[in-house]
Amino acid sequence: MTDPQSADANYQGVWGNRIGFGAKPALLMIDFMQGYTQPGAPLYAPGVVSAVAESVELLACAREHGIAVVHTNIRYHPTHFADGGMWVKKAPVMKDMVEGNPLAAFCEAVQPLPEEVVISKQYASSFFGTSLASMLHAQGIDTVVLAGCSTSGCIRATAVDAVQHGFRTIVVRECVGDRHPDPHEANLFDIDSKYGDVVGKQEAMTHMRAATGKR
């Protein structure tokens, strides 16, 4: 017999507690590379195109108010891809992510500034096999605000690891994207229920401004 309950009704009272923002946020700009925004590219994801456009304002707000900004990209050895391990075997499309491939370059609208940290990773989570958690903890950062792609892949994996590393985890709805709206929405629902808070861009920027006392 089919359960007539909606997902919201089924989760109510069990999952979905709000964690909120802490005192010191950082903005993580995850994998905004051109392979996700170029029509015809294997990784092209229409939802990422809009996420990049929405993230321009979010990134500018973080910079204006002195919020730490960290960018991530994906990089592999260009001939043997051994550093990609089993993931590259499962998803050989990721072999585009090598230095010098235009598809692996950052999207122009959200390129890192010279003073901003860029972390190169080989797997979905921005924390797995990187120094990200140690770097953020050393700065007293207690909240990570996530923008980037893809919602069902690197955003979700980063959100799960972020809460496991002790960070308040915030995902900005308009600033993340995926190939198809169904996995995008399903993963936002799951992240919001179990791992962090999914919030609108204006709410995220309000908290960024408040973190430094600027309005």
Protein Blocks (a to p, Z undefined) as FASTA:
>chain_A
ZZfbdfklmmgokaopaebjafbdcdddehiafklmgghiaklcfklmmmmmmmmmmmmm
mmmnopacddddddddfklommnmmmlmmmmmlmmmcghiaklpccfklgccfklccddd
fbfblkgopaklmmmmmnopabdcdedddfklmmmmmmmmmmmnopacdddfklgccfbf
klmmmmmmmmmmmmmccddfklmmmmmmmmnopZZ
